[in-house]
Amino acid sequence: MDEPHQTDETYNPWTVVNLVFHHLADEGLHPVLGAAGHPGEPAAALLVAFGIQPVAEGNAKILRDTDDQLADLRRAVLGEP
């Protein structure tokens, strides 16, 4: 199997767990967190397989966008450069 390629993409593995749990519940299943072990590691492995770096902080693009929006607000409200 090929090595996963590295990108600048990041994501929180718990977001994957949450998405999967909601999907399973929508399908009428009843997943139980922790019944088969800690789901964080498999979620992180799935992200790595997709070439996405799992980080606790979550999606780096969203964090950058949020920082930019906050800087714009500070400039607008406080007149900071």
PDB file of N, CA, C and O in Angstrom:
ATOM      1  N   MET A   1       0.835  -1.168   0.000  1.00  0.00           N
ATOM      2  CA  MET A   1       0.000   0.000   0.000  1.00  0.00           C
ATOM      3  C   MET A   1       0.885   1.239   0.000  1.00  0.00           C
ATOM      4  O   MET A   1       1.921   1.271   0.664  1.00  0.00           O
ATOM      5  N   ASP A   2       0.474   2.252  -0.744  1.00  0.00           N
ATOM      6  CA  ASP A   2       1.244   3.487  -0.824  1.00  0.00           C
ATOM      7  C   ASP A   2       1.150   4.260   0.480  1.00  0.00           C
ATOM      8  O   ASP A   2       0.172   4.148   1.219  1.00  0.00           O
ATOM      9  N   GLU A   3       2.196   5.054   0.750  1.00  0.00           N
ATOM     10  CA  GLU A   3       2.183   5.927   1.909  1.00  0.00           C
ATOM     11  C   GLU A   3       1.190   7.057   1.650  1.00  0.00           C
ATOM     12  O   GLU A   3       1.112   7.565   0.532  1.00  0.00           O
ATOM     13  N   PRO A   4       0.429   7.457   2.672  1.00  0.00           N
ATOM     14  CA  PRO A   4      -0.479   8.586   2.474  1.00  0.00           C
ATOM     15  C   PRO A   4       0.305   9.854   2.185  1.00  0.00           C
ATOM     16  O   PRO A   4       1.368  10.074   2.765  1.00  0.00           O
ATOM     17  N   HIS A   5      -0.208  10.684   1.301  1.00  0.00           N
ATOM     18  CA  HIS A   5       0.489  11.919   0.982  1.00  0.00           C
ATOM     19  C   HIS A   5       0.162  12.978   2.029  1.00  0.00           C
ATOM     20  O   HIS A   5      -0.932  12.991   2.593  1.00  0.00           O
ATOM     21  N   GLN A   6       1.115  13.857   2.280  1.00  0.00           N
ATOM     22  CA  GLN A   6       0.925  14.905   3.263  1.00  0.00           C
ATOM     23  C   GLN A   6       0.365  16.152   2.585  1.00  0.00           C
ATOM     24  O   GLN A   6       0.793  16.517   1.490  1.00  0.00           O
ATOM     25  N   THR A   7      -0.574  16.788   3.230  1.00  0.00           N
ATOM     26  CA  THR A   7      -1.138  18.034   2.733  1.00  0.00           C
ATOM     27  C   THR A   7      -1.182  19.024   3.877  1.00  0.00           C
ATOM     28  O   THR A   7      -0.792  18.712   5.002  1.00  0.00           O
ATOM     29  N   ASP A   8      -1.658  20.212   3.581  1.00  0.00           N
ATOM     30  CA  ASP A   8      -1.853  21.215   4.613  1.00  0.00           C
ATOM     31  C   ASP A   8      -3.237  21.093   5.241  1.00  0.00           C
ATOM     32  O   ASP A   8      -3.603  21.885   6.110  1.00  0.00           O
ATOM     33  N   GLU A   9      -4.002  20.100   4.801  1.00  0.00           N
ATOM     34  CA  GLU A   9      -5.344  19.901   5.329  1.00  0.00           C
ATOM     35  C   GLU A   9      -5.264  19.338   6.743  1.00  0.00           C
ATOM     36  O   GLU A   9      -4.492  18.418   7.012  1.00  0.00           O
ATOM     37  N   THR A  10      -6.059  19.893   7.632  1.00  0.00           N
ATOM     38  CA  THR A  10      -6.142  19.373   8.995  1.00  0.00           C
ATOM     39  C   THR A  10      -7.609  19.240   9.372  1.00  0.00           C
ATOM     40  O   THR A  10      -8.471  19.904   8.796  1.00  0.00           O
ATOM     41  N   TYR A  11      -7.881  18.389  10.331  1.00  0.00           N
ATOM     42  CA  TYR A  11      -9.253  18.196  10.784  1.00  0.00           C
ATOM     43  C   TYR A  11      -9.227  17.510  12.131  1.00  0.00           C
ATOM     44  O   TYR A  11      -8.299  16.762  12.441  1.00  0.00           O
ATOM     45  N   ASN A  12     -10.223  17.758  12.912  1.00  0.00           N
ATOM     46  CA  ASN A  12     -10.332  17.127  14.216  1.00  0.00           C
ATOM     47  C   ASN A  12     -10.952  15.738  14.036  1.00  0.00           C
ATOM     48  O   ASN A  12     -12.054  15.634  13.499  1.00  0.00           O
ATOM     49  N   PRO A  13     -10.272  14.665  14.472  1.00  0.00           N
ATOM     50  CA  PRO A  13     -10.824  13.323  14.295  1.00  0.00           C
ATOM     51  C   PRO A  13     -12.169  13.122  14.977  1.00  0.00           C
ATOM     52  O   PRO A  13     -12.952  12.270  14.558  1.00  0.00           O
ATOM     53  N   TRP A  14     -12.449  13.898  16.025  1.00  0.00           N
ATOM     54  CA  TRP A  14     -13.736  13.747  16.704  1.00  0.00           C
ATOM     55  C   TRP A  14     -14.881  14.223  15.824  1.00  0.00           C
ATOM     56  O   TRP A  14     -16.021  13.799  16.016  1.00  0.00           O
ATOM     57  N   THR A  15     -14.600  15.096  14.862  1.00  0.00           N
ATOM     58  CA  THR A  15     -15.622  15.510  13.916  1.00  0.00           C
ATOM     59  C   THR A  15     -16.039  14.323  13.063  1.00  0.00           C
ATOM     60  O   THR A  15     -17.216  14.172  12.735  1.00  0.00           O
ATOM     61  N   VAL A  16     -15.076  13.482  12.702  1.00  0.00           N
ATOM     62  CA  VAL A  16     -15.374  12.275  11.928  1.00  0.00           C
ATOM     63  C   VAL A  16     -16.231  11.322  12.758  1.00  0.00           C
ATOM     64  O   VAL A  16     -17.211  10.766  12.263  1.00  0.00           O
ATOM     65  N   VAL A  17     -15.855  11.140  14.016  1.00  0.00           N
ATOM     66  CA  VAL A  17     -16.626  10.267  14.904  1.00  0.00           C
ATOM     67  C   VAL A  17     -18.064  10.772  14.999  1.00  0.00           C
ATOM     68  O   VAL A  17     -19.008   9.990  14.890  1.00  0.00           O
ATOM     69  N   ASN A  18     -18.227  12.070  15.200  1.00  0.00           N
ATOM     70  CA  ASN A  18     -19.550  12.668  15.312  1.00  0.00           C
ATOM     71  C   ASN A  18     -20.360  12.458  14.030  1.00  0.00           C
ATOM     72  O   ASN A  18     -21.533  12.088  14.090  1.00  0.00           O
ATOM     73  N   LEU A  19     -19.751  12.689  12.896  1.00  0.00           N
ATOM     74  CA  LEU A  19     -20.425  12.507  11.607  1.00  0.00           C
ATOM     75  C   LEU A  19     -20.885  11.065  11.422  1.00  0.00           C
ATOM     76  O   LEU A  19     -22.021  10.823  11.014  1.00  0.00           O
ATOM     77  N   VAL A  20     -20.014  10.113  11.716  1.00  0.00           N
ATOM     78  CA  VAL A  20     -20.349   8.699  11.563  1.00  0.00           C
ATOM     79  C   VAL A  20     -21.469   8.309  12.519  1.00  0.00           C
ATOM     80  O   VAL A  20     -22.399   7.602  12.130  1.00  0.00           O
ATOM     81  N   PHE A  21     -21.387   8.765  13.764  1.00  0.00           N
ATOM     82  CA  PHE A  21     -22.429   8.432  14.734  1.00  0.00           C
ATOM     83  C   PHE A  21     -23.784   8.977  14.302  1.00  0.00           C
ATOM     84  O   PHE A  21     -24.795   8.283  14.408  1.00  0.00           O
ATOM     85  N   HIS A  22     -23.810  10.215  13.816  1.00  0.00           N
ATOM     86  CA  HIS A  22     -25.077  10.784  13.353  1.00  0.00           C
ATOM     87  C   HIS A  22     -25.614  10.018  12.143  1.00  0.00           C
ATOM     88  O   HIS A  22     -26.816   9.773  12.040  1.00  0.00           O
ATOM     89  N   HIS A  23     -24.725   9.645  11.237  1.00  0.00           N
ATOM     90  CA  HIS A  23     -25.155   8.879  10.065  1.00  0.00           C
ATOM     91  C   HIS A  23     -25.744   7.528  10.486  1.00  0.00           C
ATOM     92  O   HIS A  23     -26.792   7.122   9.984  1.00  0.00           O
ATOM     93  N   LEU A  24     -25.075   6.846  11.395  1.00  0.00           N
ATOM     94  CA  LEU A  24     -25.581   5.557  11.861  1.00  0.00           C
ATOM     95  C   LEU A  24     -26.929   5.719  12.569  1.00  0.00           C
ATOM     96  O   LEU A  24     -27.832   4.904  12.378  1.00  0.00           O
ATOM     97  N   ALA A  25     -27.065   6.753  13.374  1.00  0.00           N
ATOM     98  CA  ALA A  25     -28.337   6.990  14.063  1.00  0.00           C
ATOM     99  C   ALA A  25     -29.446   7.304  13.059  1.00  0.00           C
ATOM    100  O   ALA A  25     -30.578   6.852  13.229  1.00  0.00           O
ATOM    101  N   ASP A  26     -29.130   8.076  12.011  1.00  0.00           N
ATOM    102  CA  ASP A  26     -30.109   8.379  10.962  1.00  0.00           C
ATOM    103  C   ASP A  26     -30.572   7.116  10.244  1.00  0.00           C
ATOM    104  O   ASP A  26     -31.689   7.057   9.730  1.00  0.00           O
ATOM    105  N   GLU A  27     -29.703   6.109  10.213  1.00  0.00           N
ATOM    106  CA  GLU A  27     -30.041   4.841   9.560  1.00  0.00           C
ATOM    107  C   GLU A  27     -30.760   3.889  10.518  1.00  0.00           C
ATOM    108  O   GLU A  27     -31.028   2.741  10.163  1.00  0.00           O
ATOM    109  N   GLY A  28     -31.071   4.355  11.723  1.00  0.00           N
ATOM    110  CA  GLY A  28     -31.814   3.535  12.677  1.00  0.00           C
ATOM    111  C   GLY A  28     -30.945   2.685  13.582  1.00  0.00           C
ATOM    112  O   GLY A  28     -31.458   1.871  14.351  1.00  0.00           O
ATOM    113  N   LEU A  29     -29.633   2.864  13.500  1.00  0.00           N
ATOM    114  CA  LEU A  29     -28.734   2.112  14.371  1.00  0.00           C
ATOM    115  C   LEU A  29     -28.479   2.916  15.645  1.00  0.00           C
ATOM    116  O   LEU A  29     -28.753   4.114  15.699  1.00  0.00           O
ATOM    117  N   HIS A  30     -27.959   2.251  16.652  1.00  0.00           N
ATOM    118  CA  HIS A  30     -27.746   2.902  17.935  1.00  0.00           C
ATOM    119  C   HIS A  30     -26.301   2.690  18.390  1.00  0.00           C
ATOM    120  O   HIS A  30     -26.033   1.845  19.244  1.00  0.00           O
ATOM    121  N   PRO A  31     -25.363   3.467  17.812  1.00  0.00           N
ATOM    122  CA  PRO A  31     -23.962   3.307  18.208  1.00  0.00           C
ATOM    123  C   PRO A  31     -23.753   3.738  19.656  1.00  0.00           C
ATOM    124  O   PRO A  31     -24.418   4.649  20.148  1.00  0.00           O
ATOM    125  N   VAL A  32     -22.824   3.073  20.326  1.00  0.00           N
ATOM    126  CA  VAL A  32     -22.504   3.389  21.710  1.00  0.00           C
ATOM    127  C   VAL A  32     -21.022   3.723  21.773  1.00  0.00           C
ATOM    128  O   VAL A  32     -20.177   2.900  21.421  1.00  0.00           O
ATOM    129  N   LEU A  33     -20.718   4.909  22.212  1.00  0.00           N
ATOM    130  CA  LEU A  33     -19.331   5.351  22.306  1.00  0.00           C
ATOM    131  C   LEU A  33     -18.599   4.540  23.357  1.00  0.00           C
ATOM    132  O   LEU A  33     -19.044   4.458  24.502  1.00  0.00           O
ATOM    133  N   GLY A  34     -17.484   3.943  22.981  1.00  0.00           N
ATOM    134  CA  GLY A  34     -16.653   3.207  23.913  1.00  0.00           C
ATOM    135  C   GLY A  34     -16.958   1.730  24.013  1.00  0.00           C
ATOM    136  O   GLY A  34     -16.212   1.003  24.669  1.00  0.00           O
ATOM    137  N   ALA A  35     -18.022   1.256  23.391  1.00  0.00           N
ATOM    138  CA  ALA A  35     -18.377  -0.159  23.498  1.00  0.00           C
ATOM    139  C   ALA A  35     -17.334  -1.060  22.845  1.00  0.00           C
ATOM    140  O   ALA A  35     -17.107  -2.180  23.301  1.00  0.00           O
ATOM    141  N   ALA A  36     -16.706  -0.579  21.790  1.00  0.00           N
ATOM    142  CA  ALA A  36     -15.706  -1.381  21.082  1.00  0.00           C
ATOM    143  C   ALA A  36     -14.336  -0.733  21.151  1.00  0.00           C
ATOM    144  O   ALA A  36     -13.492  -0.973  20.288  1.00  0.00           O
ATOM    145  N   GLY A  37     -14.109   0.079  22.158  1.00  0.00           N
ATOM    146  CA  GLY A  37     -12.826   0.749  22.299  1.00  0.00           C
ATOM    147  C   GLY A  37     -12.930   2.227  21.952  1.00  0.00           C
ATOM    148  O   GLY A  37     -13.992   2.715  21.565  1.00  0.00           O
ATOM    149  N   HIS A  38     -11.840   2.912  22.093  1.00  0.00           N
ATOM    150  CA  HIS A  38     -11.757   4.351  21.855  1.00  0.00           C
ATOM    151  C   HIS A  38     -11.817   4.622  20.358  1.00  0.00           C
ATOM    152  O   HIS A  38     -10.969   4.116  19.622  1.00  0.00           O
ATOM    153  N   PRO A  39     -12.802   5.413  19.868  1.00  0.00           N
ATOM    154  CA  PRO A  39     -12.940   5.626  18.426  1.00  0.00           C
ATOM    155  C   PRO A  39     -12.013   6.697  17.858  1.00  0.00           C
ATOM    156  O   PRO A  39     -11.943   6.856  16.639  1.00  0.00           O
ATOM    157  N   GLY A  40     -11.302   7.432  18.708  1.00  0.00           N
ATOM    158  CA  GLY A  40     -10.447   8.507  18.220  1.00  0.00           C
ATOM    159  C   GLY A  40      -9.326   8.023  17.324  1.00  0.00           C
ATOM    160  O   GLY A  40      -9.038   8.651  16.305  1.00  0.00           O
ATOM    161  N   GLU A  41      -8.688   6.919  17.682  1.00  0.00           N
ATOM    162  CA  GLU A  41      -7.579   6.399  16.867  1.00  0.00           C
ATOM    163  C   GLU A  41      -8.030   5.962  15.478  1.00  0.00           C
ATOM    164  O   GLU A  41      -7.407   6.355  14.493  1.00  0.00           O
ATOM    165  N   PRO A  42      -9.105   5.153  15.361  1.00  0.00           N
ATOM    166  CA  PRO A  42      -9.551   4.797  14.011  1.00  0.00           C
ATOM    167  C   PRO A  42      -9.987   6.016  13.201  1.00  0.00           C
ATOM    168  O   PRO A  42      -9.771   6.063  11.990  1.00  0.00           O
ATOM    169  N   ALA A  43     -10.600   7.003  13.857  1.00  0.00           N
ATOM    170  CA  ALA A  43     -11.007   8.214  13.141  1.00  0.00           C
ATOM    171  C   ALA A  43      -9.784   8.959  12.628  1.00  0.00           C
ATOM    172  O   ALA A  43      -9.780   9.441  11.495  1.00  0.00           O
ATOM    173  N   ALA A  44      -8.751   9.056  13.451  1.00  0.00           N
ATOM    174  CA  ALA A  44      -7.511   9.711  13.028  1.00  0.00           C
ATOM    175  C   ALA A  44      -6.856   8.944  11.882  1.00  0.00           C
ATOM    176  O   ALA A  44      -6.340   9.552  10.944  1.00  0.00           O
ATOM    177  N   ALA A  45      -6.873   7.616  11.953  1.00  0.00           N
ATOM    178  CA  ALA A  45      -6.293   6.800  10.878  1.00  0.00           C
ATOM    179  C   ALA A  45      -7.048   7.011   9.568  1.00  0.00           C
ATOM    180  O   ALA A  45      -6.438   7.046   8.499  1.00  0.00           O
ATOM    181  N   LEU A  46      -8.360   7.151   9.646  1.00  0.00           N
ATOM    182  CA  LEU A  46      -9.148   7.413   8.450  1.00  0.00           C
ATOM    183  C   LEU A  46      -8.755   8.745   7.824  1.00  0.00           C
ATOM    184  O   LEU A  46      -8.610   8.842   6.605  1.00  0.00           O
ATOM    185  N   LEU A  47      -8.582   9.769   8.651  1.00  0.00           N
ATOM    186  CA  LEU A  47      -8.158  11.064   8.123  1.00  0.00           C
ATOM    187  C   LEU A  47      -6.793  10.968   7.452  1.00  0.00           C
ATOM    188  O   LEU A  47      -6.593  11.526   6.373  1.00  0.00           O
ATOM    189  N   VAL A  48      -5.857  10.268   8.079  1.00  0.00           N
ATOM    190  CA  VAL A  48      -4.519  10.095   7.500  1.00  0.00           C
ATOM    191  C   VAL A  48      -4.609   9.391   6.150  1.00  0.00           C
ATOM    192  O   VAL A  48      -3.901   9.750   5.210  1.00  0.00           O
ATOM    193  N   ALA A  49      -5.486   8.382   6.056  1.00  0.00           N
ATOM    194  CA  ALA A  49      -5.663   7.664   4.795  1.00  0.00           C
ATOM    195  C   ALA A  49      -6.162   8.597   3.691  1.00  0.00           C
ATOM    196  O   ALA A  49      -5.869   8.384   2.514  1.00  0.00           O
ATOM    197  N   PHE A  50      -6.911   9.624   4.071  1.00  0.00           N
ATOM    198  CA  PHE A  50      -7.399  10.614   3.109  1.00  0.00           C
ATOM    199  C   PHE A  50      -6.385  11.728   2.870  1.00  0.00           C
ATOM    200  O   PHE A  50      -6.640  12.641   2.084  1.00  0.00           O
ATOM    201  N   GLY A  51      -5.245  11.659   3.539  1.00  0.00           N
ATOM    202  CA  GLY A  51      -4.223  12.692   3.372  1.00  0.00           C
ATOM    203  C   GLY A  51      -4.477  13.931   4.203  1.00  0.00           C
ATOM    204  O   GLY A  51      -3.970  15.009   3.891  1.00  0.00           O
ATOM    205  N   ILE A  52      -5.262  13.781   5.263  1.00  0.00           N
ATOM    206  CA  ILE A  52      -5.595  14.904   6.132  1.00  0.00           C
ATOM    207  C   ILE A  52      -4.940  14.677   7.484  1.00  0.00           C
ATOM    208  O   ILE A  52      -5.042  13.593   8.057  1.00  0.00           O
ATOM    209  N   GLN A  53      -4.267  15.702   7.992  1.00  0.00           N
ATOM    210  CA  GLN A  53      -3.574  15.591   9.270  1.00  0.00           C
ATOM    211  C   GLN A  53      -4.561  15.767  10.418  1.00  0.00           C
ATOM    212  O   GLN A  53      -5.179  16.825  10.533  1.00  0.00           O
ATOM    213  N   PRO A  54      -4.726  14.744  11.279  1.00  0.00           N
ATOM    214  CA  PRO A  54      -5.628  14.905  12.416  1.00  0.00           C
ATOM    215  C   PRO A  54      -4.983  15.780  13.493  1.00  0.00           C
ATOM    216  O   PRO A  54      -3.879  15.497  13.958  1.00  0.00           O
ATOM    217  N   VAL A  55      -5.681  16.833  13.879  1.00  0.00           N
ATOM    218  CA  VAL A  55      -5.206  17.711  14.952  1.00  0.00           C
ATOM    219  C   VAL A  55      -6.374  18.059  15.858  1.00  0.00           C
ATOM    220  O   VAL A  55      -7.506  18.207  15.399  1.00  0.00           O
ATOM    221  N   ALA A  56      -6.097  18.187  17.128  1.00  0.00           N
ATOM    222  CA  ALA A  56      -7.157  18.477  18.096  1.00  0.00           C
ATOM    223  C   ALA A  56      -7.801  19.830  17.847  1.00  0.00           C
ATOM    224  O   ALA A  56      -8.968  20.034  18.180  1.00  0.00           O
ATOM    225  N   GLU A  57      -7.052  20.751  17.265  1.00  0.00           N
ATOM    226  CA  GLU A  57      -7.581  22.092  17.030  1.00  0.00           C
ATOM    227  C   GLU A  57      -8.611  22.121  15.904  1.00  0.00           C
ATOM    228  O   GLU A  57      -9.377  23.079  15.795  1.00  0.00           O
ATOM    229  N   GLY A  58      -8.640  21.096  15.078  1.00  0.00           N
ATOM    230  CA  GLY A  58      -9.620  21.039  14.002  1.00  0.00           C
ATOM    231  C   GLY A  58      -9.095  21.563  12.682  1.00  0.00           C
ATOM    232  O   GLY A  58      -7.890  21.552  12.432  1.00  0.00           O
ATOM    233  N   ASN A  59      -9.995  22.017  11.851  1.00  0.00           N
ATOM    234  CA  ASN A  59      -9.695  22.463  10.499  1.00  0.00           C
ATOM    235  C   ASN A  59      -8.898  23.766  10.529  1.00  0.00           C
ATOM    236  O   ASN A  59      -9.403  24.795  10.977  1.00  0.00           O
ATOM    237  N   ALA A  60      -7.649  23.720  10.052  1.00  0.00           N
ATOM    238  CA  ALA A  60      -6.769  24.885  10.098  1.00  0.00           C
ATOM    239  C   ALA A  60      -7.311  26.026   9.245  1.00  0.00           C
ATOM    240  O   ALA A  60      -7.135  27.190   9.605  1.00  0.00           O
ATOM    241  N   LYS A  61      -7.958  25.727   8.136  1.00  0.00           N
ATOM    242  CA  LYS A  61      -8.511  26.778   7.276  1.00  0.00           C
ATOM    243  C   LYS A  61      -9.592  27.553   8.026  1.00  0.00           C
ATOM    244  O   LYS A  61      -9.631  28.782   7.955  1.00  0.00           O
ATOM    245  N   ILE A  62     -10.454  26.862   8.732  1.00  0.00           N
ATOM    246  CA  ILE A  62     -11.503  27.532   9.495  1.00  0.00           C
ATOM    247  C   ILE A  62     -10.882  28.390  10.593  1.00  0.00           C
ATOM    248  O   ILE A  62     -11.348  29.500  10.850  1.00  0.00           O
ATOM    249  N   LEU A  63      -9.832  27.882  11.244  1.00  0.00           N
ATOM    250  CA  LEU A  63      -9.160  28.668  12.280  1.00  0.00           C
ATOM    251  C   LEU A  63      -8.553  29.934  11.697  1.00  0.00           C
ATOM    252  O   LEU A  63      -8.664  31.005  12.293  1.00  0.00           O
ATOM    253  N   ARG A  64      -7.903  29.821  10.524  1.00  0.00           N
ATOM    254  CA  ARG A  64      -7.325  31.005   9.873  1.00  0.00           C
ATOM    255  C   ARG A  64      -8.419  31.994   9.496  1.00  0.00           C
ATOM    256  O   ARG A  64      -8.273  33.196   9.716  1.00  0.00           O
ATOM    257  N   ASP A  65      -9.519  31.490   8.927  1.00  0.00           N
ATOM    258  CA  ASP A  65     -10.624  32.362   8.541  1.00  0.00           C
ATOM    259  C   ASP A  65     -11.206  33.074   9.761  1.00  0.00           C
ATOM    260  O   ASP A  65     -11.524  34.262   9.699  1.00  0.00           O
ATOM    261  N   THR A  66     -11.345  32.350  10.865  1.00  0.00           N
ATOM    262  CA  THR A  66     -11.867  32.944  12.094  1.00  0.00           C
ATOM    263  C   THR A  66     -10.922  34.024  12.609  1.00  0.00           C
ATOM    264  O   THR A  66     -11.370  35.089  13.034  1.00  0.00           O
ATOM    265  N   ASP A  67      -9.623  33.758  12.574  1.00  0.00           N
ATOM    266  CA  ASP A  67      -8.639  34.756  13.004  1.00  0.00           C
ATOM    267  C   ASP A  67      -8.732  35.999  12.129  1.00  0.00           C
ATOM    268  O   ASP A  67      -8.650  37.119  12.634  1.00  0.00           O
ATOM    269  N   ASP A  68      -8.903  35.813  10.820  1.00  0.00           N
ATOM    270  CA  ASP A  68      -9.032  36.945   9.900  1.00  0.00           C
ATOM    271  C   ASP A  68     -10.295  37.753  10.200  1.00  0.00           C
ATOM    272  O   ASP A  68     -10.265  38.983  10.191  1.00  0.00           O
ATOM    273  N   GLN A  69     -11.401  37.059  10.464  1.00  0.00           N
ATOM    274  CA  GLN A  69     -12.652  37.751  10.774  1.00  0.00           C
ATOM    275  C   GLN A  69     -12.538  38.543  12.070  1.00  0.00           C
ATOM    276  O   GLN A  69     -13.027  39.669  12.160  1.00  0.00           O
ATOM    277  N   LEU A  70     -11.895  37.954  13.073  1.00  0.00           N
ATOM    278  CA  LEU A  70     -11.702  38.661  14.337  1.00  0.00           C
ATOM    279  C   LEU A  70     -10.815  39.890  14.152  1.00  0.00           C
ATOM    280  O   LEU A  70     -11.069  40.934  14.754  1.00  0.00           O
ATOM    281  N   ALA A  71      -9.787  39.775  13.334  1.00  0.00           N
ATOM    282  CA  ALA A  71      -8.914  40.917  13.059  1.00  0.00           C
ATOM    283  C   ALA A  71      -9.695  42.022  12.352  1.00  0.00           C
ATOM    284  O   ALA A  71      -9.515  43.200  12.664  1.00  0.00           O
ATOM    285  N   ASP A  72     -10.556  41.659  11.408  1.00  0.00           N
ATOM    286  CA  ASP A  72     -11.397  42.650  10.726  1.00  0.00           C
ATOM    287  C   ASP A  72     -12.317  43.360  11.711  1.00  0.00           C
ATOM    288  O   ASP A  72     -12.482  44.579  11.647  1.00  0.00           O
ATOM    289  N   LEU A  73     -12.916  42.594  12.623  1.00  0.00           N
ATOM    290  CA  LEU A  73     -13.795  43.189  13.628  1.00  0.00           C
ATOM    291  C   LEU A  73     -13.032  44.143  14.557  1.00  0.00           C
ATOM    292  O   LEU A  73     -13.518  45.223  14.891  1.00  0.00           O
ATOM    293  N   ARG A  74     -11.817  43.720  14.971  1.00  0.00           N
ATOM    294  CA  ARG A  74     -11.010  44.592  15.838  1.00  0.00           C
ATOM    295  C   ARG A  74     -10.701  45.901  15.123  1.00  0.00           C
ATOM    296  O   ARG A  74     -10.786  46.972  15.724  1.00  0.00           O
ATOM    297  N   ARG A  75     -10.340  45.822  13.838  1.00  0.00           N
ATOM    298  CA  ARG A  75     -10.047  47.033  13.063  1.00  0.00           C
ATOM    299  C   ARG A  75     -11.286  47.919  12.970  1.00  0.00           C
ATOM    300  O   ARG A  75     -11.197  49.135  13.143  1.00  0.00           O
ATOM    301  N   ALA A  76     -12.432  47.318  12.700  1.00  0.00           N
ATOM    302  CA  ALA A  76     -13.662  48.087  12.522  1.00  0.00           C
ATOM    303  C   ALA A  76     -14.121  48.744  13.829  1.00  0.00           C
ATOM    304  O   ALA A  76     -14.556  49.896  13.832  1.00  0.00           O
ATOM    305  N   VAL A  77     -14.020  48.007  14.933  1.00  0.00           N
ATOM    306  CA  VAL A  77     -14.551  48.498  16.200  1.00  0.00           C
ATOM    307  C   VAL A  77     -13.528  49.355  16.953  1.00  0.00           C
ATOM    308  O   VAL A  77     -13.858  50.410  17.494  1.00  0.00           O
ATOM    309  N   LEU A  78     -12.292  48.880  16.974  1.00  0.00           N
ATOM    310  CA  LEU A  78     -11.276  49.540  17.799  1.00  0.00           C
ATOM    311  C   LEU A  78     -10.333  50.434  16.999  1.00  0.00           C
ATOM    312  O   LEU A  78      -9.542  51.184  17.571  1.00  0.00           O
ATOM    313  N   GLY A  79     -10.423  50.349  15.678  1.00  0.00           N
ATOM    314  CA  GLY A  79      -9.552  51.156  14.843  1.00  0.00           C
ATOM    315  C   GLY A  79      -8.102  50.719  14.867  1.00  0.00           C
ATOM    316  O   GLY A  79      -7.209  51.498  14.534  1.00  0.00           O
ATOM    317  N   GLU A  80      -7.860  49.471  15.263  1.00  0.00           N
ATOM    318  CA  GLU A  80      -6.493  48.957  15.280  1.00  0.00           C
ATOM    319  C   GLU A  80      -6.008  48.708  13.857  1.00  0.00           C
ATOM    320  O   GLU A  80      -6.790  48.326  12.986  1.00  0.00           O
ATOM    321  N   PRO A  81      -4.718  48.924  13.625  1.00  0.00           N
ATOM    322  CA  PRO A  81      -4.179  48.664  12.276  1.00  0.00           C
ATOM    323  C   PRO A  81      -4.133  47.195  11.923  1.00  0.00           C
ATOM    324  O   PRO A  81      -3.704  46.836  10.826  1.00  0.00           O
TER     325      PRO A  81
END
